[in-house]
Amino acid sequence: MLRPCRDVFRASTCDDGCALRRTCADGQAIVDKPISIAGRAGEMIPVSISTAVLCDEQGQRIGGVQTFRDLRGASPPQPTSADHGTFPQLVGRSEAMRRLFDVLPQFAASSSTILIEGASGTGKELVARAIHGLSPRRDERFIAVNCGALPDTLLESELFGYKAGAFTDARNDKPGRFAVADRGTIFLDEIGDISPAMQAKLLRVLQERVFEPLGSVESVKVDVRVIAATNKDLGELVRRGTFREDLFYRINIVCLHLPALRERRDDIPLLIDHFLGKFNQAQERRITGVSDEAFGTLLSHDYPGNIRELENVIEYAFVVCRGSVIELPHLPPTIRPRTVSSRKVVSNSLTLRHVEAIHITDTLRRYHGNRTLAARDLGIDPSTLFRKIKALNIDVPRANGRGEKPN
């Protein structure tokens, strides 16, 4: 005997208006809305619901789907090496990122100086903050300084501070960034851009953790962990004679290299989801995903600006998109293909395994993790999809329609 769903679930939203009916009417998906439903004994059970419209091959709405996730006993996930919950701002499951996640806790445990290499926009400061957050200094300050943005005179006073009367308008003492970061971590970004004179002054601080503020005759000693970053080849600068060799070896005790986004293209779907969530929350929007054509374009772009460029692309799309799905015309003209095709060809740098993993991940994303619907869309049996998820190490979205993640 068929019964109305309100008689079965007796959800708290039934009286206020059916969420699924509203989604079917306006096409606006609902993601993880907290409500309560009635249990067998009449008790109210906290759950979250997500809704989405179902369309046929012509794009016409033919119905809707609503999923429930049990929130009883829900708590923030504990950090594991599998989901990398320890690094909430670092997004990626590519091999390069997994290697990075594996070594970060070891590097964070020491006080050795670390050099982070990578092109602009690859997330060097995020990695530095993750190291600080894992280190014994996590409760102290993390101070970031962009060394390439300041001339020598300003950089020196910024790093080391000054005493009152050291120069015109220096009416009061000002502590430098090294002093402020005492017992914590200082992040020296774009260290390859500082002048030889400034390199000499910085070398002494790194060697002895001692410096003199401008206008002072007394030394200041600090206990600070130094993390430096550069988008240049410091070894080549040493060979050219523009970067001090002794300073290079002083900061290059532990070196991390961050790959360009085009070298970890299989992380792009995860990054897209990450930025969708970020801008949905910041702008109070309900954009649920991107179309196949837009996704193909995003996947095949080379991103000379790396992750920062992808973030800017998604933010641009949020400005021009008025619906719930980002379409190809919503992307910046600079990355759109000149001729529109049903799906842009993916770069040859991806292996067949990567392409298959990306295609499955994108399908799961579009169906909010529901493996049954994803398998139907892919034209394979759900058991086959489950085996591919395990074999390809695919991270299934949490709200997968069954309230669980695959083992």
Secondary structure, DSSP 8 states (H G I E B T S, - for coil): ----HHHHH--TTTTT--HHHHHHHH---EEEEEEEEE-TTS-EEEEEEEEEEEE-TTS-EEEEEEEEEE-TT-------TTTTTT-TT----SHHHHHHHHHHHHHHHS---EEEE--TTS-HHHHHHHHHHHSTTTTS-EEEEEGGGS-HHHHHHHHHEE-TTSSTT--S-EE-HHHHTTTSEEEEETGGGS-HHHHHHHHHHHHHSEE--BT-SS-EE---EEEEEESS-HHHHHHHTSS-HHHHHHH-SEEEE---GGGGGGGHHHHHHHHHHHHHHHHT----EE-HHHHHHHHH---TTHHHHHHHHHHHHHHH--SSEE-GGGS-TTTS-SS--SS----TTS-HHHHHHHHHHHHHHHTTT-HHHHHHHHTS-HHHHHHHHHHTT----S--SSSS---
